[in-house]
Amino acid sequence: MNEFDYIILGAGSAGCVLSNRLSAKESNKILLIEAGGKDTYPWIHIPIGYLKTMHNPKVDWCFKIQSDPGLNGREMNYPRGKVLGGSSSINGLLYIRGQSRDYDYWRQLGNVGWGWDDVLHYFKKAENQERGESDFHGIGGPLSVSDQRIRLKLLDKFIDAAEEKGIPRSSDFNTGQNEGCGYFQVTETNGLRCSTAVGYLNPIKKRKNIKIETNAHIKKIIFEGLRAVGVEYWQNNQLKFIRCNKEIILSAGSIGSPQILQASGVGPVDLLKSNGIEVVKGIKAVGENLQDHLMLRPVYKVKNIYTLNQLYHSYYRKFLAGLEYVFLRSGPITMGASQLCGFTKSDPSLVTPDLQFHVAPMSADKLGGTALHKFPAFTPTVTNLRPTSRGNIKISNKDTRESPKITMNYLSTYEDKEIAAKSIKITREIVLNSKAFKPYEPEELRPGLNLKDEEIVKEVGKYANTVFHPVGTCKMGNDENSVVNDRLIANGLEGLRIVDASIMPHITSGNTNAPTIMIAEKAADMILADQKK
């Protein structure tokens, strides 16, 4: 094939979904372009392998954010998948949809068809739920969602302690109402990762009407007037051009999509001109509205209870864990980035939870790439689900092979600082002042009990890290601060849609991979419906 109806830029969480659904119609000719390679790296498919994929240039863009005052001036690694499956191939495998009110708020902003009752169908359509079908869950979809295959006494005690403090037990965080504490579900099947490449792309990649190009780096989208007509990309050190008959669909993620748009002449006029780029369409919102969840990482030492720190420093325990995985497909090697989830409120007057716990039965000085502590300890990370701080993405060069400037502005607002201090105090209540943990003599290693509110915020900034949830940089809406409308068509342009997490007008209250897959499922239906008009 050398002519295509749809060209999809990016084979990540959204791009693989679109490829599957659009190519189901035999008359559609699809080209999927991915900057990374095939998902053959073995650690992609072993759940605990996310520790080997993040910060690994084989499969990760290895972005860095700009020096951030909220993080004590640190430049922070910012992983994004550069491989078939995108970030769904390197992420922590956690399946969380968010709250019904998140989507109802999108609808309230004027985005028709994006309320909870509208999108629930697409969550269910995507899902192959291990527990079976219900009012909130689907079976037979491409994305396998499973219970975790590990339980630890420490985690069960955290659930007990949270319940003491008024946080109820929960076995399902994906009904639209997620307050409670319990084990995460994960995107796994039989102890192996189910990325969108595995679930959506592998079953259809031999269809005659789809072509998949890997190691192909987008240079820019080509416009004739205001219509997107083709794409230039580098492959094997050659610059190639391919023309599109119907629509170009930009699915390069919240970092890549605004970068490609800006390099193509769509974005803030002054930024484009300062980088020597001819302006196709001035849209000041391209790259703005960047939102992310920041995890604060307190650490608590414990006694007389097992944590994975002990496993890390024992060859014998590691050997047993390996045997358990090989023969039973269970145990520590099947773990996602966190095992235990909790949703609660920073203030009782709130209608819905605004804090999320990711409880990991291990601890280290830094997240990833460093040895675990030699003493028993665990990390009940806590996240403000609805931050008010905003960042941006700006090209540093019109050559998209150069990483853009990523500015996060974490903890830059009074509200975010206040909730950060509150969240640490709530964590202390659960761990230090509960009957459930008392036998294990918990001790706060960081941030430290002697610190006041302002000092807490400064101290936690030294260790805080992204939860890898960038969204919002090509915001959906109907005003001048938006990039796409509620059918995800780029405002003021023709033949171009954007389909990925960048279109979220406001970040969801939880992990963002499941919502991104939902967005692509809904977008595919809209594209096919528009095709009939």
C-alpha positions, 0 to 999 in steps of 0.5 A, a space after each residue: 500500500 502506498 496510499 492511506 485513508 488514515 495515518 496514525 502518528 504514534 503506536 501507544 495507548 491510543 494509537 494501537 486502539 485506533 489501528 484495531 478499530 479503524 482497520 476492522 472496516 476493510 475499505 479503510 487503509 491505515 498507516 501506523 507510524 511509531 518512533 520506537 521499535 517492536 515490543 520484543 524486549 523481554 522485560 516489557 512483558 514481565 510485570 516487574 520489568 517496568 523497573 527495567 524499561 523506565 529510563 531505558 533508551 531502548 523503549 523510553 524517550 528518556 525525557 527530563 523536566 526543567 529544573 523545578 522550584 517545587 522539587 527543590 530545583 531538581 531536574 527529574 526523569 520523565 519516562 514515556 514509552 518509545 515502542 509499540 504500545 507506548 507507555 502501556 508497554 512500560 508503565 506500572 500496569 495499574 487499572 484505574 478509570 477515575 471518578 464519574 464526576 471527572 467525566 461529568 465535569 468534562 461534559 459540564 465544560 461543554 464537551 458533549 458526549 463525554 459524561 460518565 454515562 457516555 464513556 462507561 460503555 467504552 471502558 467496558 468495550 475495551 475490557 476483558 475483566 477477569 472477574 466477569 461481566 457486570 454493570 460496570 465491567 466488560 468481558 471479551 475486550 482486547 484489554 485484560 484486567 486482572 486481580 494481582 497475584 500477590 498478597 502481603 501481610 503488610 498490605 493487609 495491615 494497611 487496609 486494616 489501619 485505613 479502615 480504623 481511620 474511616 477509609 472503607 475497604 474496597 474491592 473495586 475502584 472502577 465503578 465511578 465511586 472510588 473511595 476506599 482502600 484495597 488491592 489494585 487491579 492490573 492490565 495483565 493476563 496470566 501474569 504477563 503484561 497486556 499492553 495495547 500492543 499485545 491486546 489491540 495490535 498483535 491480533 490484527 497486524 496481519 490485516 491487509 489494510 494496515 501497514 505498521 512502520 516502526 523506528 519512524 520519527 515524525 518530522 512534521 505534518 504537512 498542510 495545504 492551507 489549513 488542511 492536513 494532507 500528509 506527513 514527513 518522517 525520518 526512517 533509516 536516515 532518510 526523510 520520507 513523505 506520505 500523503 493522506 486521503 482522509 484524516 491524520 490522527 495525532 496520538 503521540 501523547 501529551 509530550 509528543 503531540 504538542 511538540 509535533 504540532 508546534 514543529 508543524 506550524 500549529 501553536 503559539 505564534 511567538 514560539 513558532 516564529 522564534 524557532 524559525 517555523 512558518 505559522 500554519 495556525 496560531 493556537 496559543 493553547 498548544 502545549 499549555 494546560 499540562 497537568 500531572 499527579 505528583 507522588 509524595 514518598 514518605 518512608 516508614 521503617 517497621 519491625 517484625 513484618 516482611 517487606 520486599 526489602 528483605 527479598 531484594 537483599 536475599 539471593 535465596 528469596 529471589 530464587 524462590 520468587 523466580 520459581 513461583 513466577 515460572 511455575 505458578 505465574 504469581 508472586 513478586 515478579 507479577 507486581 505492578 508499580 504498586 500493589 495497594 490503592 487507597 482513595 480518601 479526602 483531604 477534608 471531610 467537606 469534600 464530595 469526592 476523594 482528592 487523595 490517592 495512595 499507592 502503597 508499595 511494600 518496599 523503600 529506597 532513597 530514589 525511585 528506580 535505579 537504586 538499591 532498596 534499603 537494607 532494613 524492613 520499610 515501606 512507601 505509602 506514596 500519596 498524591 493530590 488527584 486534582 492539582 491546580 499547578 500547571 505546566 507547559 511543553 515548548 519546542 526547543 528546536 524545530 527538529 523534533 529529534 530534539 526533546 522539547 522543554 517540559 516545565 511542570 511547576 509542581 507545588 507552585 500554588 497555595 492549594 497544592 502546598 496545603 494539600 501536600 502537608 495535609 496528605 502527609 499528616 493523614 498518612 501519619 495517622 494511618 501508619 503511626 496512630 493505628 492499632 493495626 500497625 502498633 505491633 510493628 513499631 513504625 518509625 517515620 524515616 522521611 519527611 520527619 516528625 519534627 517538620 512544620 507544614 511549610 517545612 514538610 512541603 519543602 522536604 517532600 519536594 526533595 523526594 517527590 516524583 511524577 506518577 507518569 500522568 501527563 495530560 491536557 496539552 491539547 485540551 478539548 473544549 470550545 473556547 480559545 484555550 482549547 486545541 480540539 473540539 469535542 469530536 477531537 478535531 483540531 480547531 480551525 483545521 481540517 483533516 486532523 484529529 488528536 486522540 490521546 491523553 493530551 485532550 483531557 481538559 482536566 486530569 482524571 482522579 486516578 491513573 490515566 492509562 485506562 482513560 486514554 484507552 477509553 478516549 481512543 475507543 470513543 474516538 474510533 466510533 466518532 471517526 467511523 460515524 463521521 465517515 458515513 456523513 
